[in-house]
Amino acid sequence: MIDIRVPFSVHDPADMSDLEAFAHGYAPAPAPAEARPTRHAEGLFATGVALLARGDRNGALRKWRQALRADPANLVIRKQLWAVEHPERFYSAIDKDWQAVVLAAETGTTPGLSERRRCCRLRRDLAM
């Protein structure tokens, strides 16, 4: 497995060194352990995907919540939870303002200005 640092920058000498090594057939240096998502969270997420594919929505949600506790900064896990719990916010159009408000509420941060303008409407919607 290759670790990819994000954001990648052509102006970062370490990124360019890794890119050149990769182009010559060498694997880039692994990212520090604290920068990688935990394998435990990835395993839990994969188990949740399998459960959902078998029709066990509640089992999948439980596994994804465990995965999110193991890797709270993982937006893929968080957004998958949201998509299954609130499909109306993702299909057919993704409601990014709603996501920003919910992310702020779940992480204890402050949403951006455009999200704050819609905050009252969204809180009302969330209460329904």
matplotlib code that plots the C-alpha trace (Angstrom):
import matplotlib.pyplot as plt

x = [0.0, 1.3, 0.7, -0.3, 0.1, -2.5, -2.1, 0.6, 2.7, 5.2, 6.9, 7.6, 11.0, 9.9, 6.8, 9.0, 11.5, 8.8, 7.4, 10.7, 11.4, 7.9, 8.6, 11.8, 10.0, 10.6, 7.9, 7.8, 8.7, 5.8, 4.0, 4.4, 2.2, 0.2, -0.6, -2.1, -5.7, -5.8, -6.0, -8.5, -10.8, -10.3, -11.2, -14.4, -15.4, -14.9, -17.0, -19.7, -19.7, -20.1, -23.0, -24.7, -24.3, -26.0, -28.9, -27.9, -28.2, -28.1, -25.1, -23.3, -24.1, -22.8, -19.5, -19.1, -19.7, -17.0, -14.7, -15.4, -14.5, -11.2, -10.5, -12.6, -10.9, -11.9, -14.5, -15.1, -16.5, -18.4, -20.0, -20.9, -22.8, -24.5, -25.4, -27.1, -28.8, -29.9, -30.1, -32.2, -29.1, -27.0, -29.3, -30.0, -28.1, -25.5, -26.4, -22.9, -24.3, -26.0, -22.8, -20.8, -23.4, -23.5, -19.7, -19.4, -22.0, -20.3, -16.7, -17.5, -16.2, -17.9, -19.4, -18.4, -20.4, -22.6, -23.4, -24.3, -26.8, -28.6, -28.1, -31.6, -33.3, -31.1, -31.5, -35.3, -34.9, -32.7, -35.4, -37.9]
y = [0.0, 3.4, 6.3, 9.5, 12.8, 15.4, 18.1, 17.3, 20.2, 20.4, 23.1, 20.7, 19.0, 15.9, 15.5, 15.9, 13.4, 10.8, 11.5, 11.0, 7.8, 6.5, 7.3, 5.2, 2.3, 2.9, 3.3, 6.7, 6.9, 6.1, 8.9, 9.1, 6.7, 9.6, 11.0, 7.7, 6.7, 3.8, 0.4, -0.5, 2.3, 1.1, -2.4, -1.3, 0.8, -2.1, -4.3, -1.7, -1.6, -5.4, -5.2, -2.6, -4.6, -7.5, -5.2, -4.7, -0.9, -0.8, -3.1, -0.9, 2.3, 0.7, -0.3, 3.1, 4.9, 2.7, 3.5, 7.2, 7.0, 5.3, 8.0, 11.1, 13.2, 10.8, 12.6, 9.6, 7.6, 10.6, 11.4, 7.7, 7.8, 11.0, 9.6, 6.5, 8.4, 11.4, 10.3, 13.3, 15.5, 13.5, 12.2, 13.7, 16.9, 17.1, 19.7, 21.0, 23.8, 21.1, 19.1, 22.1, 22.9, 19.3, 18.9, 22.0, 20.7, 17.3, 18.6, 21.7, 24.1, 27.1, 26.9, 29.4, 32.6, 31.1, 28.1, 30.4, 32.2, 28.9, 27.7, 28.5, 26.8, 23.8, 23.4, 23.5, 20.8, 18.6, 18.7, 17.2]
z = [0.0, -0.9, 1.4, -0.4, 1.4, 0.8, -0.3, -2.8, -3.9, -6.8, -4.7, -1.8, -2.2, -0.3, -2.6, -5.7, -4.4, -3.7, -7.2, -8.9, -6.9, -7.9, -11.5, -11.4, -9.8, -6.1, -3.5, -1.8, 1.8, 4.0, 5.8, 9.6, 11.5, 13.0, 9.5, 8.2, 8.9, 11.3, 9.7, 12.4, 11.1, 7.5, 8.5, 10.3, 7.4, 5.0, 7.3, 7.2, 3.4, 3.3, 5.8, 3.8, 0.6, 2.4, 3.4, 7.1, 7.2, 11.0, 11.3, 8.7, 10.6, 13.9, 12.2, 10.6, 13.9, 15.5, 12.6, 13.0, 16.7, 15.7, 13.1, 13.8, 11.1, 8.3, 6.2, 4.0, 6.9, 8.2, 4.8, 4.3, 7.6, 6.5, 3.1, 4.6, 7.4, 5.3, 1.6, 0.8, 1.4, -1.1, -3.8, -6.4, -5.3, -2.6, 0.1, 0.9, 3.2, 5.3, 5.5, 6.7, 9.4, 10.6, 10.5, 12.6, 15.1, 15.3, 15.6, 17.7, 15.1, 13.5, 10.0, 7.3, 6.6, 3.9, 6.1, 9.0, 6.9, 6.3, 9.8, 11.1, 8.2, 8.4, 12.2, 11.6, 8.9, 11.1, 13.9, 11.5]

ax = plt.figure().add_subplot(projection="3d")
ax.plot(x, y, z, "-o")
ax.set_aspect("equal")
plt.show()
